[in-house]
Amino acid sequence: MSEDQSISSAGSPARRFVASIRLGTPADAGAIAALHAESWRSAYRGLVPDDDLGEGLDAERLEFWHKRFATPDAERRVAFLAMSDHLLVGFACVLADADPGHGPLLDNLHVKPGWRGHGIGALLLHKARDWSRSIAPGQPMHLWVLEGNAPARRFYRNQGGVEVERRSEDRGGMTIAVWRCTWRE
Ligand SMILES: CC(C)(COP(=O)(O)OP(=O)(O)OC[C@H]1O[C@@H](n2cnc3c(N)ncnc32)[C@H](O)[C@@H]1OP(=O)(O)O)[C@@H](O)C(=O)NCCC(=O)NCCS
């Protein structure tokens, strides 16, 4: 897919936010992994064990994205990238079959720090929902969000998401609770 949709908004007087969406490819794994780690460190501090955000995170995310792009059934997952010129400023990944019975899973939605609050997340979510509808007609799309991630939970609520299920686990001396948030088609 070529660039097919774009948003722009005035940021500070010195800065203009412009992003367009394209599909991710295996060649994007490094850039996605770097943004993924950057976003986790900016948003998850205090919500997950510090070890999860330490030095090993960059290599772990890189391996994760290489593996994800290497898995077969490529048509059953999609990564949408928000680009500003050649800079990756956000991404969303949807997996059609990760959690049978619950519809497609929006596994990652991240916008680069400094680029948040300008509609990029909403645009990526919109693309994810459109894809979910096409790959799994009649099924909801869902995601998991950390209970302590108040800005993201508010964002999803404002985007029509409904929290339907809470799960928690103990990890690294912390209790980590997550909510399943779902969108009817
Ligand atoms: C959560 C996240 C993906 C949302 O993306 P975003 O680009 O910041 O989202 P948007 O800009 O589309 O919307 C964010 C807010 O800005 C507002 N907004 C949208 N366009 C705007 C604009 N042009 N000017 C000012 N505000 C705007 C929206 O109303 C929205 O408000 P809300 O949060 O009260 O609903 C992003 O903030 C992020 O990456 N957070 C860190 C990682 C994370 O927590 N990811 C979710 C994991 S489950």
The ligand as an ORCA input file, in Angstrom:
! r2SCAN-3c Opt
* xyz 0 1
  C      -2.143      6.196     23.576
  C      -1.555      6.738     22.257
  C      -1.333      5.599     21.295
  C      -2.551      7.706     21.645
  O      -1.969      8.248     20.467
  P      -2.017      9.839     20.221
  O      -1.457     10.110     18.884
  O      -1.411     10.525     21.373
  O      -3.578     10.002     20.200
  P      -4.426     11.154     19.513
  O      -3.596     12.348     19.278
  O      -5.119     10.573     18.350
  O      -5.437     11.437     20.661
  C      -4.918     11.773     21.957
  C      -5.659     12.947     22.496
  O      -5.294     14.093     21.756
  C      -6.467     14.722     21.285
  N      -6.182     15.230     19.958
  C      -6.330     14.576     18.793
  N      -5.961     15.362     17.764
  C      -5.551     16.517     18.316
  C      -5.035     17.723     17.787
  N      -4.888     17.892     16.468
  N      -4.673     18.685     18.642
  C      -4.820     18.506     19.971
  N      -5.326     17.402     20.528
  C      -5.681     16.429     19.715
  C      -7.520     13.674     21.250
  O      -8.788     14.260     21.501
  C      -7.118     12.762     22.366
  O      -7.666     13.112     23.584
  P      -8.060     11.934     24.615
  O      -6.813     11.171     24.958
  O      -8.636     12.664     25.769
  O      -9.024     11.070     23.886
  C      -0.219      7.515     22.494
  O      -0.443      8.563     23.369
  C       0.908      6.636     22.984
  O       1.696      6.126     22.192
  N       1.034      6.472     24.311
  C       2.168      5.727     24.881
  C       2.135      4.274     24.528
  C       0.866      3.625     24.956
  O       0.426      3.758     26.086
  N       0.259      2.882     24.008
  C      -0.954      2.152     24.273
  C      -0.594      0.773     24.674
  S      -2.042     -0.197     25.072
*
